[in-house]
């Protein structure tokens, strides 16, 4: 099944997230009294969890605060989310907080997000918030080329301090690595390295927008895979079935293989520590008639396991993937429409995932979604949990179609596991 691919060039950070840029001012009365950061470098992604205790030292209540991302990391930011953690009077249940892209005219070099509190933060009170960020392509193979038998070393460049528009009274950062094999790391006292963890701080009274380059050079043989292009087709049938087909271009973004590849050594010595032999895709529990093939034909080196809440498919390409190598495959399956298609009279709502779980710690550079609705569908509306680029509507013709089946298209770049969420397509059909 062939797709027309439209290339989208996203020139600014806010277009990647799809949030409209507003303007805010920095409230000087807000203070980060305590910040605990965890920088997870154990996979190809950079996952940073920020637990922030904010105090309103002013005389009036505030409804939101600003979260800043330093210029060197902004282009790698794929996901940001925030959760409340109660306040100083009581520890309430965690709740998602609204996050919106904004700007500060006096600091155009930085990227800002406005996080809205679940309730007004009164004068003299504190609130605890967790802000989660995920960055892609933010660890660089160093050296860039390795032989088949060498381990993969990567270099991460970040900030020793919590980058914030507010003063930080106390902060500590824990960097988690994939192994205890560390070539070098930035030493800003106090700093402690223990096995596969590096602890920076605690640091006291950090000024706003303080930066100190942090470099960590260590071994990381995690699968460095990136889906360069995902073309996902969702076809809704009149006869109680939804057909899903994914055309996946995937590449190894780790250190490029230097020299020739020896399959004999690979099988004898299990060499190629950074190579990818297989990966596991998780499909919905109701998935049936699963197929896995490429342009040559069916790929028999795969296994399928039915779990309680999903169908696990172990995908094994025709050859192991080393740095710089890539492959393409088709994965398809069927779903019963009664689990995903709901109606109230002539009004129908399709509720289904925007993307599936392709592999652990996945990163998708570009996703292109096409939804084919039954012939006669009209008044079509698309609702997504995050901003996407809506493509032009199309028509799809099959046997016995007269007007053709309406097709809606959508695009989004830079997706990670947090983007595995349902989207909705609403339409009306005359009986």
Helices and strands as residue ranges (DSSP letters): H 13-17, E 22-23, E 30-40, E 46-56, E 62-69, H 71-74, E 77-87, E 95-97, E 99-103, G 105-107, E 111-121, E 126-135, E 139-141, E 145-146, E 153-159, E 167-176, E 182-185, E 191-194, E 197-206, E 213-219, E 225-236, E 241-252, E 256-257, H 263-269, E 279-284, E 288-293, E 302-306, E 310-315, E 326-336, G 337-339, E 341-344, E 347-353, E 364-372, E 378-383, E 389-390, E 394-396, E 405-415, G 417-419, E 422-428
